[in-house]
Amino acid sequence: MNPIPELSGQLKQLRLSGILDSLEARNREAVQGKLAYTDFLAMLIGDEVARRENKKFSMRMRRAQFRTTKTLEHFEFDRLPKLNRALIHDLATGRYLHEKAPVLMVGPSGIGKSHLAQALGHCAVRQGHDVVFTSCAGLTQSLNAARATGAYERRLATLSRVPLLIIDDFGLKPLRAPADEDLHDLIAERYEQAATIVTSNLDFDEWDHAFATNRLLASATLDRLRHNAYCIELDGPSYRDPKVAPASKKGPAKAPIHAAK
């Protein structure tokens, strides 16, 4: 008698229906290998745990909203010989997440700041942390849109609680009211409560310029961001440098021959 049809309903009732995906194969493996019942059970439970972890990972990746699947394994460290590799690999362990410390990255456009920030975010997702990746402009726009629908407090609370918030392209556009106040409120809520990664084309001493008018608000926001922060400066050639066309193998162009009049 085949017990699998009966098990199917019971496993679904127990919310263990994922076991059905590997049950027949594991059963054959157990019979052929003459495994003990406990070993067979351990394999099935291991499959279910792995399935659930993969599902959680996929959900965290979707919620993170990374622009691309940038990982640390694909980061070209050789292009940036001055970059502190030891610090990057230390950050990849996630220690800063437990410290609830900011990570601040600066460097010219196209050098790999967004790649590196997303790579650290990808590491955090692998370690089981929720991550949100957004541009600074997109972040403040989403908060302002939530205000218009009466959902500002809820949106602010959600962003305040996420274990890792990655804010890309800080200072690319000047912050004016209410965007400057919204960013300040968010940074203040996350201060010493959750980790934040910020990338910018501006040098560290220029970050106050991102706030168009309110210097006092700039000082209060940046003081919180800089406190106990890991600071990373990237310097090197841009990924976005135009490709040089290969030299033509043809000889010099000949002058056109005009027909005789």
PLY file of the C-alpha trace (Angstrom):
ply
format ascii 1.0
element vertex 261
property float x
property float y
property float z
element edge 260
property int vertex1
property int vertex2
end_header
0.00 0.00 0.00
1.33 3.42 -0.99
1.08 5.79 2.02
2.07 8.91 0.07
-1.50 9.94 -1.00
-2.60 9.82 2.63
0.54 11.66 3.76
-0.11 14.37 1.20
-3.23 15.60 2.95
-1.67 15.34 6.38
1.46 17.23 5.35
-0.64 20.00 3.82
-2.66 20.20 7.02
0.58 20.59 8.99
1.88 23.14 6.44
4.71 20.81 5.49
3.63 20.28 1.90
7.14 21.15 0.68
8.25 17.73 1.88
6.16 16.23 -0.94
8.64 17.64 -3.47
11.37 15.28 -2.30
9.42 12.55 -0.51
9.45 9.91 -3.27
13.12 10.47 -4.12
14.13 10.39 -0.46
12.05 7.26 0.08
13.87 5.46 -2.74
17.19 6.68 -1.36
16.31 5.37 2.10
15.24 1.97 0.77
18.33 1.55 -1.40
20.65 2.74 1.33
18.85 0.85 4.08
18.74 4.00 6.15
17.39 4.08 9.67
14.02 5.74 10.16
15.64 8.62 12.00
18.10 9.24 9.14
15.22 9.24 6.64
13.28 11.68 8.81
16.34 13.89 9.19
16.72 14.12 5.40
13.08 15.11 4.92
13.25 17.75 7.64
16.52 19.06 6.21
14.88 19.42 2.79
11.97 21.34 4.30
14.26 23.67 6.26
16.32 24.37 3.11
13.16 25.03 1.09
11.87 27.51 3.67
15.23 29.28 3.88
15.35 29.62 0.09
11.84 31.03 0.11
12.76 33.57 2.79
15.89 34.53 0.87
13.88 35.13 -2.31
11.37 37.26 -0.42
14.11 39.34 1.20
15.74 39.88 -2.19
12.45 41.10 -3.68
11.83 43.45 -0.76
15.38 44.83 -0.99
14.67 46.19 -4.49
18.29 46.07 -5.58
18.82 47.57 -9.02
20.93 44.62 -10.11
22.33 41.45 -8.58
25.65 43.02 -7.61
27.71 40.84 -5.27
31.07 41.18 -3.58
32.36 38.22 -5.60
31.92 40.29 -8.78
33.45 43.51 -7.44
36.70 44.40 -9.27
38.99 45.24 -6.36
42.00 45.42 -8.67
40.59 48.59 -10.21
40.78 50.33 -6.83
44.20 49.50 -5.34
43.83 52.13 -2.58
40.57 50.64 -1.31
40.80 49.07 2.15
39.90 45.48 1.24
40.23 44.29 4.82
37.55 46.75 5.93
35.20 45.73 3.10
35.52 42.04 3.95
35.02 42.83 7.63
31.84 44.71 6.77
30.71 41.73 4.70
30.60 39.65 7.90
27.76 41.89 9.09
29.41 43.09 12.28
28.30 46.67 11.58
24.69 45.43 11.47
24.95 44.23 15.06
26.74 47.45 16.02
23.93 49.40 14.29
26.64 51.57 12.78
26.48 53.65 9.59
28.69 52.93 6.57
29.48 56.01 4.47
30.96 55.73 0.97
32.23 58.60 -1.18
33.87 58.80 -4.58
33.37 60.11 -8.09
30.55 58.94 -10.31
30.88 55.51 -11.91
33.55 54.19 -9.56
31.48 51.38 -8.02
29.88 52.85 -4.89
26.42 51.54 -5.73
27.86 48.14 -6.63
29.70 47.91 -3.33
26.70 49.11 -1.31
24.41 46.57 -2.99
27.02 43.85 -2.52
27.08 44.50 1.22
23.28 44.50 1.14
23.35 41.14 -0.62
25.62 39.80 2.14
23.13 41.04 4.74
20.26 39.28 2.96
22.24 36.03 2.94
22.73 36.44 6.68
18.97 36.68 7.18
18.52 40.46 7.48
15.87 42.55 5.77
17.32 45.24 3.50
15.89 48.20 1.58
17.89 49.81 -1.24
16.77 53.20 -2.56
18.14 56.39 -4.03
18.02 59.44 -1.79
15.61 61.13 -4.18
13.37 58.07 -4.32
13.40 57.80 -0.54
12.27 61.38 0.09
9.71 61.17 -2.72
8.19 58.04 -1.18
7.90 59.74 2.21
6.29 62.80 0.67
3.87 60.61 -1.29
2.95 58.81 1.94
2.27 62.17 3.56
-0.20 63.01 0.80
-2.22 59.86 1.55
-2.03 60.12 5.34
0.41 57.21 5.58
3.56 59.18 6.46
3.92 57.95 10.04
3.46 54.33 8.98
5.96 54.66 6.14
8.48 56.37 8.42
8.07 53.64 11.05
8.58 50.90 8.45
11.79 52.48 7.13
13.01 53.15 10.66
12.77 49.48 11.62
14.40 47.82 8.61
17.76 46.35 9.79
19.70 47.77 6.83
18.69 50.82 4.80
20.91 51.68 1.82
20.59 55.28 0.61
22.27 55.73 -2.77
23.32 59.04 -4.39
23.00 61.27 -1.35
23.58 64.89 -2.37
22.99 64.29 -6.07
20.06 66.73 -5.84
19.77 69.50 -3.22
17.35 68.69 -0.41
14.61 71.24 0.12
11.62 71.21 2.45
10.02 68.86 3.23
12.62 66.39 1.88
15.37 67.69 4.19
13.12 67.34 7.24
11.96 63.88 6.19
15.52 62.64 5.79
16.46 64.11 9.16
13.50 62.45 10.87
14.39 59.08 9.35
18.08 59.29 10.27
17.15 60.42 13.78
14.79 57.45 14.20
17.44 55.00 12.97
20.29 56.54 14.99
21.90 53.77 17.08
18.86 51.58 16.33
19.66 50.19 12.86
22.48 50.21 10.31
22.46 52.60 7.35
24.70 52.67 4.26
24.96 55.98 2.39
26.77 56.61 -0.89
27.61 60.03 -2.31
29.60 61.74 -5.05
30.34 64.55 -2.59
33.41 64.52 -0.38
32.65 64.10 3.30
33.32 67.77 4.05
30.79 68.75 1.37
27.84 66.75 2.68
26.24 69.78 4.33
25.90 71.27 0.84
23.25 68.64 0.11
20.87 70.61 2.31
19.81 73.56 0.17
18.94 76.04 2.91
18.68 74.62 6.42
22.27 74.34 7.73
21.09 73.63 11.28
19.14 70.63 10.05
22.15 69.55 8.01
24.38 69.63 11.08
21.93 67.63 13.20
21.45 64.99 10.49
25.12 64.59 9.60
26.22 64.40 13.24
24.05 61.32 13.64
25.25 59.77 10.38
28.94 60.31 11.13
28.85 59.06 14.72
30.72 55.72 14.91
30.49 55.43 11.13
32.76 53.35 8.91
34.02 55.75 6.22
35.13 54.47 2.83
36.69 56.58 0.07
36.81 55.12 -3.43
39.24 56.49 -5.99
40.06 55.12 -9.41
38.86 54.89 -13.01
35.15 55.01 -13.79
33.23 51.95 -14.93
31.41 54.30 -17.28
34.41 55.61 -19.22
33.60 55.50 -22.94
35.18 52.68 -24.89
37.89 53.69 -27.31
37.14 52.61 -30.87
39.81 50.30 -32.35
42.19 51.93 -34.78
41.21 51.45 -38.41
43.49 49.19 -40.44
42.64 51.02 -43.66
45.06 53.43 -45.21
44.44 57.16 -45.55
41.31 58.06 -47.42
41.83 58.96 -51.06
40.57 62.20 -52.50
37.41 61.70 -54.53
37.81 61.52 -58.32
35.62 64.04 -60.10
34.33 63.34 -63.54
35.75 65.59 -66.26
33.40 68.25 -67.42
0 1
1 2
2 3
3 4
4 5
5 6
6 7
7 8
8 9
9 10
10 11
11 12
12 13
13 14
14 15
15 16
16 17
17 18
18 19
19 20
20 21
21 22
22 23
23 24
24 25
25 26
26 27
27 28
28 29
29 30
30 31
31 32
32 33
33 34
34 35
35 36
36 37
37 38
38 39
39 40
40 41
41 42
42 43
43 44
44 45
45 46
46 47
47 48
48 49
49 50
50 51
51 52
52 53
53 54
54 55
55 56
56 57
57 58
58 59
59 60
60 61
61 62
62 63
63 64
64 65
65 66
66 67
67 68
68 69
69 70
70 71
71 72
72 73
73 74
74 75
75 76
76 77
77 78
78 79
79 80
80 81
81 82
82 83
83 84
84 85
85 86
86 87
87 88
88 89
89 90
90 91
91 92
92 93
93 94
94 95
95 96
96 97
97 98
98 99
99 100
100 101
101 102
102 103
103 104
104 105
105 106
106 107
107 108
108 109
109 110
110 111
111 112
112 113
113 114
114 115
115 116
116 117
117 118
118 119
119 120
120 121
121 122
122 123
123 124
124 125
125 126
126 127
127 128
128 129
129 130
130 131
131 132
132 133
133 134
134 135
135 136
136 137
137 138
138 139
139 140
140 141
141 142
142 143
143 144
144 145
145 146
146 147
147 148
148 149
149 150
150 151
151 152
152 153
153 154
154 155
155 156
156 157
157 158
158 159
159 160
160 161
161 162
162 163
163 164
164 165
165 166
166 167
167 168
168 169
169 170
170 171
171 172
172 173
173 174
174 175
175 176
176 177
177 178
178 179
179 180
180 181
181 182
182 183
183 184
184 185
185 186
186 187
187 188
188 189
189 190
190 191
191 192
192 193
193 194
194 195
195 196
196 197
197 198
198 199
199 200
200 201
201 202
202 203
203 204
204 205
205 206
206 207
207 208
208 209
209 210
210 211
211 212
212 213
213 214
214 215
215 216
216 217
217 218
218 219
219 220
220 221
221 222
222 223
223 224
224 225
225 226
226 227
227 228
228 229
229 230
230 231
231 232
232 233
233 234
234 235
235 236
236 237
237 238
238 239
239 240
240 241
241 242
242 243
243 244
244 245
245 246
246 247
247 248
248 249
249 250
250 251
251 252
252 253
253 254
254 255
255 256
256 257
257 258
258 259
259 260
